[in-house]
Every structure is written in C-alpha cells, then in structure tokens.
C-alpha cells in the first residue's frame, strides 16, 4: 500500500518521463511494496542489464524521407492496438494503489493499448474485464500443481473475453530475491483470482485459501509447479483446454523459441522475468535477434525487460519484435498517482515513440528495419 506523505496528484501529472514517476512512487509506496515491485534476484545484475542493453544501442536515422507524420498502430494476434507498447503482467498491484489492476486496465483501454493481467492479481479477472470491457486484454497464466484449478482459470479467462493465454514458462521456482528475504516479507494483499465469481472460495490447498483471504501468502507454495512439471508435453494439454491463442512468456534461448513454434505457440515472448528469476541471464534485448531468427516469421515475437522509453520500443521493433511490454513503469505510476498517472505514462511513451519514429525517418512501424540500428550495436 502507499505510505505517508503522499505527493499531490498534480506532481504525477506534471511528470515528463517514466523516471519522474518512478521517483514519486518511491516516496509514496511503503518500503516493502517498493522493494517487491522494483527488486530483482540475487545481485540484480540482470535487472540492471535489461535497462543498460537499450542504452548500449544506437539508431542510424534516415533524412529527407517525408514530412514526419507517424502511425503507431500495430496488430497483435489479429487485434489492432494503438501502439506497440503493452502493460506487462505484474502481481498484486493493490500494493501500489487500492484500485490496483482496475486502474491500469481502464487506463490501457482508454488508450487502446494491450493490458495483460497476472494470475496473481489483486482483483479478479472478471472484475478487470468488467472495469474495461472494450479494452484489448490477455490473461497471464501460472501453472499450479492442481491441474483442475489451473484449467478453471483458463476457462474463466475465456468466458470473460480475454484474447489470449500468456503462459509464463520461466518460473519453476521463485528466484532468490534478497530484498524480500532481508525484510522477511510475504505478500499480504487479497488475490482476486483465487476466489470464484460470485464469492465462492476456489477449491484448493491452504496456500490458495490464504491468497483469497488476504493473509500472508507463500508464493513458492502458491505457484508450485514442480510436482506436475512444466513441459512441452504439458503445453499440449493446455492447448486442449482452450481455443485461445497461447503465448509463451519467458523465452531466451533460440532453441526454445523454435520448439515453441513447433508446439503451436502463436507468439514467443522474450523475457527474463524482469530480472527477478535467474540472475546473470542475458538482457532480454540481447537475446531478441537470435530468437527472431529461430522463429523465422512463423509466430509473433514480443519482448519485455528494461523498456523505459518510447524509443526503447522502437529499438526492439528495429531488432525484430512485433511489440514490447513493460510492467514497472505502470505500477510505479499507479503508486505515484493512480489511474491518471498511468494514463500519463502511456501518453509519455506514445509521445516519445512518435517523435523517435519521425526523427528516425519512418512513418509506420512496418517501415522500421535492422538497418536503422548502427551496425555492431
């Protein structure tokens, strides 16, 4: 939850960069919530490198190619969105603001941007769908040891109008997150997806009971996949459960990208879980081009990790991504000023993207090529 001495909302709306809102959020959020949202695994090397990878790259712009008008629209799994920057799934957003995922989903829908809801969300997937019924939205899935419970989540997402299932594949166990361990902190907000629509308790073990009541939750138990195995064979089972397209999130190795396509994934999402899982994993941007080559145009490719500017999105697109996602900037905005601040982040990123496209010399995202990035960068 937010802390004392909250900055006025006009301070958030006066922000001109994602970094401005991050600083405001650190003032407003409790230290425990701040560390949970902002921290990474072990020495946080991958966390830092995600951002540094974008800063290492350089554009190579073209000139005298037009008047500067730009179009940021793209299509993701058949649905048009207004910009290639989506809101990545982030757990328990009520830690930043009481409205939690309702605010971020409404802000995304208002901008026709894609919103991806976490399994471990503060609000239920049905509540989020009702809050932003017209917005493009996907549901991120963690596989639980109880296959019946996992299947029920998929069925609920399909019934509530989510457009895809985003299966996170890089979390067989939680990463070693020292910030949280030093505080002895456990997640202690209600988690909406662990209660059935209408208020009935979801069937399951004690960890899920704690989640629905808002008691302290041991995420290692709640998200335990070790007993059933998260495997390529298991992916076939998931595909049998739903006709929705399946996106695999957490791919870094090109061979895994190739296998994902062979096993029917509609899209591959390059990610190291925001630096929160295996420290010393490569920065997502550094892994992107090899994954794009392995996919070979047979599926869409997305990226998250380190995106802090609209120009970051443009760089990832030049290196082969269809779109990018980012999580922390939106949750920091939520903590800094609620839904209006989330809307402000979207506006900032859109403005940065449009200006970067015009300065690069491209009118549409389809015009962006590898040749727009300095060779060797």
Buried (B, 14 or more C-beta within 10 A) or exposed (E): BBBEEBBEBEBBBEBEBBEBBBBBBBBBBBEBBBBBBBBBBBEBBBBBBBBBBBEEBEBBEBEEEEEEEBBBEBEBBEBEBBBBBBBBBBBBBBBBBBBBBBBBBBBBBBBBBBBBBBBBBBBBBBBBBBBBEEBBBBBBBBBBBBBEBBBBBBEBBBEBBBBBBBBBBBBEEBBBBBBBEEEEBBBBBBBBBBBBEEEEEBEBBEBBBBBBEBBEBBBEBBBBBEEBEBEEEBBEBBBEBBEBBBBBBBBBEBEBBBBBBEBBBBBBBBBBBBBBBBBEBBBBBBBBBBBBEBBEEBBBBBBBBBBBBBBBBBBBBBBBBBBBBBBBBBBBBBBBBBBBBBBBBBBBBBEBBBBBBBBBBBBEBEBBEEEBBEEEE
